[in-house]
Amino acid sequence: MPTDLWGWLTYNDPAAGMPARIVEHLQYTAGGVLLACLVGLPVGLLLGHLGRGGTLAINLSNIGRAIPTLGVVVLFAVSPLGTSLFALSLALGLFALPPVLTNAYVGMREVDPEAVEAARGMGMTPGQIFRWVELPLAFPLVAAGVRSAILQVIATAVLAAAVGGGGLGRFLIEGLGSQDYPQLQAGALVVAALALVVELVLGLLQRLVDPVARSAAAART
């Protein structure tokens, strides 16, 4: 076993090395955010489009933020689902849901009413207005909510190790338990680095696919 920080950072055991734990961590993150988006995006976009249920959406988000993170992870771990990838992703998805739902709703409500009226005056159907006007204008806020959710889950996924799961949290839990501080430091550094790298990649992707930003760039050229 490694005995120093560099040794843990380059630890390459097939089952418990740094690459394997990073993959597990990303699996938890992807699963949690995917489940949150499958629920939060349709509900938030629909409520924002209809202009109804805003109080419900905000209150649900606030409740989600108030729930003890570790308690929910433990609750799912002792359920029949155990510590499977689906169970832990479901638990993490509950914490990814508030920013996804809130930003989807707020993004739709922040769409310029004049743009909607202009589209309606051009003869667009409600579905066309939603697809071609509201969604592109709401995209920056919606994307910001998804980015926030991803970063939250990357940080929260370390708790999976506390209930016997995998991920980078294993280095933190095991390092703390055995007072192996290089192992603990390696886990913390990689979690922080992973969050920074993912944030940079997501920011670049958002600029590339944001229809409003692309239209503005095209207008300047």
C-alpha positions as CSV (number, residue, x, y, z in Angstrom):
1,M,0.0,0.0,0.0
2,P,1.2,3.6,-0.7
3,T,2.8,5.5,2.2
4,D,2.9,9.0,0.9
5,L,0.7,11.5,-0.9
6,W,2.2,10.9,-4.4
7,G,1.9,7.2,-3.9
8,W,-1.8,7.5,-3.2
9,L,-2.4,9.9,-6.1
10,T,-0.8,7.4,-8.5
11,Y,-2.2,4.3,-6.8
12,N,-3.4,2.1,-9.7
13,D,-5.0,-1.0,-8.1
14,P,-7.6,-2.3,-10.6
15,A,-10.3,-2.4,-8.0
16,A,-9.4,0.2,-5.4
17,G,-6.9,2.5,-7.1
18,M,-7.4,6.1,-8.0
19,P,-8.6,5.6,-11.6
20,A,-11.2,3.0,-10.4
21,R,-12.5,5.3,-7.6
22,I,-12.7,8.2,-10.0
23,V,-14.9,6.1,-12.4
24,E,-17.1,5.1,-9.5
25,H,-17.4,8.7,-8.4
26,L,-18.4,9.8,-11.9
27,Q,-21.0,7.0,-12.1
28,Y,-22.6,8.1,-8.9
29,T,-22.6,11.7,-10.2
30,A,-24.0,10.9,-13.6
31,G,-26.7,8.7,-12.1
32,G,-27.8,11.2,-9.5
33,V,-27.9,14.2,-12.0
34,L,-29.6,12.1,-14.7
35,L,-32.4,11.1,-12.3
36,A,-32.7,14.7,-11.1
37,C,-32.9,16.0,-14.7
38,L,-35.5,13.4,-15.7
39,V,-37.8,14.8,-12.9
40,G,-36.8,18.4,-12.4
41,L,-36.4,19.6,-16.0
42,P,-39.9,18.5,-17.3
43,V,-41.7,19.7,-14.1
44,G,-39.8,23.0,-13.9
45,L,-40.1,23.8,-17.6
46,L,-43.8,23.0,-17.7
47,L,-44.6,25.0,-14.5
48,G,-42.6,27.9,-15.8
49,H,-44.3,27.7,-19.2
50,L,-47.8,27.6,-17.6
51,G,-46.9,30.3,-15.1
52,R,-48.3,28.1,-12.3
53,G,-47.0,26.2,-9.3
54,G,-44.1,28.5,-8.6
55,T,-44.6,28.4,-4.9
56,L,-44.8,24.6,-5.0
57,A,-41.6,24.4,-7.0
58,I,-39.7,26.7,-4.7
59,N,-41.0,25.1,-1.5
60,L,-40.0,21.6,-2.8
61,S,-36.6,22.9,-3.6
62,N,-36.2,24.4,-0.2
63,I,-37.3,21.2,1.5
64,G,-34.8,19.3,-0.6
65,R,-32.0,21.6,0.6
66,A,-33.0,21.1,4.2
67,I,-32.9,17.3,4.2
68,P,-29.8,16.0,6.0
69,T,-27.6,14.6,3.2
70,L,-26.0,11.7,5.2
71,G,-29.3,10.7,6.7
72,V,-30.8,10.2,3.2
73,V,-27.8,8.2,2.0
74,V,-28.0,6.0,5.1
75,L,-31.8,5.6,4.6
76,F,-31.3,4.3,1.1
77,A,-28.4,2.1,2.1
78,V,-30.5,0.2,4.7
79,S,-33.4,-0.1,2.3
80,P,-33.9,-3.2,0.2
81,L,-32.0,-1.4,-2.6
82,G,-28.8,-1.5,-0.4
83,T,-25.7,0.3,-1.7
84,S,-26.3,-0.4,-5.3
85,L,-25.4,2.2,-7.9
86,F,-29.1,2.9,-8.5
87,A,-29.8,3.3,-4.7
88,L,-26.9,5.7,-4.2
89,S,-27.7,7.6,-7.4
90,L,-31.3,8.0,-6.3
91,A,-30.2,9.4,-2.9
92,L,-27.8,11.8,-4.6
93,G,-30.5,12.7,-7.1
94,L,-32.6,14.2,-4.3
95,F,-29.9,16.7,-3.7
96,A,-29.4,17.5,-7.4
97,L,-33.1,18.1,-7.8
98,P,-33.5,21.5,-6.2
99,P,-31.2,23.6,-8.4
100,V,-32.4,21.7,-11.5
101,L,-36.1,22.3,-10.7
102,T,-35.7,25.9,-9.5
103,N,-33.5,27.1,-12.4
104,A,-35.8,25.4,-15.0
105,Y,-38.8,27.2,-13.5
106,V,-37.1,30.6,-13.1
107,G,-35.5,30.3,-16.5
108,M,-38.9,30.0,-18.2
109,R,-40.5,32.7,-16.1
110,E,-37.6,35.1,-17.0
111,V,-38.3,34.8,-20.7
112,D,-39.1,38.2,-22.2
113,P,-42.9,38.4,-22.6
114,E,-42.5,40.6,-25.6
115,A,-40.6,37.8,-27.4
116,V,-43.4,35.4,-26.7
117,E,-46.0,37.9,-27.9
118,A,-44.0,38.6,-31.1
119,A,-43.8,34.8,-31.8
120,R,-47.5,34.5,-31.2
121,G,-48.2,37.3,-33.5
122,M,-46.2,35.5,-36.2
123,G,-48.7,32.6,-36.0
124,M,-46.6,30.2,-33.9
125,T,-48.4,27.5,-32.0
126,P,-47.9,27.2,-28.2
127,G,-45.7,24.2,-28.9
128,Q,-43.5,26.1,-31.4
129,I,-43.2,29.0,-29.0
130,F,-42.1,26.7,-26.3
131,R,-39.6,25.0,-28.5
132,W,-38.2,27.9,-30.6
133,V,-38.6,30.9,-28.3
134,E,-38.9,30.0,-24.6
135,L,-36.4,27.1,-24.4
136,P,-33.5,28.9,-26.1
137,L,-34.0,32.0,-24.0
138,A,-34.3,30.0,-20.8
139,F,-31.3,27.8,-21.7
140,P,-28.6,29.8,-19.8
141,L,-30.4,29.6,-16.4
142,V,-31.4,26.0,-17.0
143,A,-27.8,25.0,-17.8
144,A,-26.6,26.9,-14.8
145,G,-28.9,24.8,-12.6
146,V,-27.6,21.6,-14.1
147,R,-24.0,22.7,-13.6
148,S,-24.7,23.6,-10.0
149,A,-26.3,20.2,-9.5
150,I,-23.4,18.3,-11.0
151,L,-20.9,20.1,-8.7
152,Q,-23.1,19.5,-5.7
153,V,-23.3,15.8,-6.4
154,I,-19.5,15.5,-7.0
155,A,-19.0,16.9,-3.5
156,T,-21.8,15.0,-1.9
157,A,-20.9,11.6,-3.5
158,V,-18.1,11.2,-1.1
159,L,-20.8,10.2,1.4
160,A,-21.4,7.0,-0.5
161,A,-18.3,5.5,1.0
162,A,-19.7,6.1,4.5
163,V,-22.3,3.4,3.9
164,G,-20.1,0.9,2.1
165,G,-20.2,2.4,-1.4
166,G,-17.3,3.3,-3.6
167,G,-16.0,6.4,-5.1
168,L,-13.4,8.9,-4.0
169,G,-14.9,9.0,-0.5
170,R,-13.2,5.6,0.2
171,F,-9.9,7.4,0.4
172,L,-11.4,9.9,2.9
173,I,-13.2,7.4,5.1
174,E,-10.3,4.9,5.1
175,G,-7.7,7.5,5.5
176,L,-9.5,9.1,8.4
177,G,-10.2,5.7,10.1
178,S,-6.6,4.6,9.9
179,Q,-5.1,8.0,10.4
180,D,-3.4,7.7,7.0
181,Y,-3.3,11.4,6.3
182,P,-1.6,11.2,2.9
183,Q,-4.5,8.9,1.8
184,L,-7.0,11.4,3.2
185,Q,-5.2,14.3,1.5
186,A,-5.1,12.5,-1.8
187,G,-8.8,11.8,-1.8
188,A,-9.6,15.4,-0.9
189,L,-7.3,16.8,-3.6
190,V,-8.7,14.6,-6.3
191,V,-12.3,15.5,-5.4
192,A,-11.5,19.2,-5.6
193,A,-9.6,18.8,-8.9
194,L,-12.4,16.7,-10.4
195,A,-14.9,19.4,-9.5
196,L,-12.7,22.1,-11.1
197,V,-12.1,20.1,-14.3
198,V,-15.8,19.3,-14.6
199,E,-16.8,22.9,-14.1
200,L,-14.3,24.1,-16.8
201,V,-15.6,21.5,-19.2
202,L,-19.2,22.3,-18.5
203,G,-18.6,26.0,-19.0
204,L,-17.0,25.4,-22.3
205,L,-19.8,23.1,-23.4
206,Q,-22.4,25.7,-22.4
207,R,-20.8,28.4,-24.5
208,L,-20.6,26.0,-27.5
209,V,-24.3,24.9,-27.4
210,D,-26.0,28.0,-25.9
211,P,-28.3,29.2,-28.8
212,V,-28.4,32.8,-27.5
213,A,-24.6,33.0,-27.2
214,R,-24.1,31.5,-30.7
215,S,-26.6,34.0,-32.1
216,A,-24.8,36.9,-30.5
217,A,-21.5,35.6,-31.8
218,A,-22.8,35.2,-35.3
219,A,-24.2,38.8,-35.2
220,R,-20.8,40.2,-34.3
221,T,-19.1,38.5,-37.2
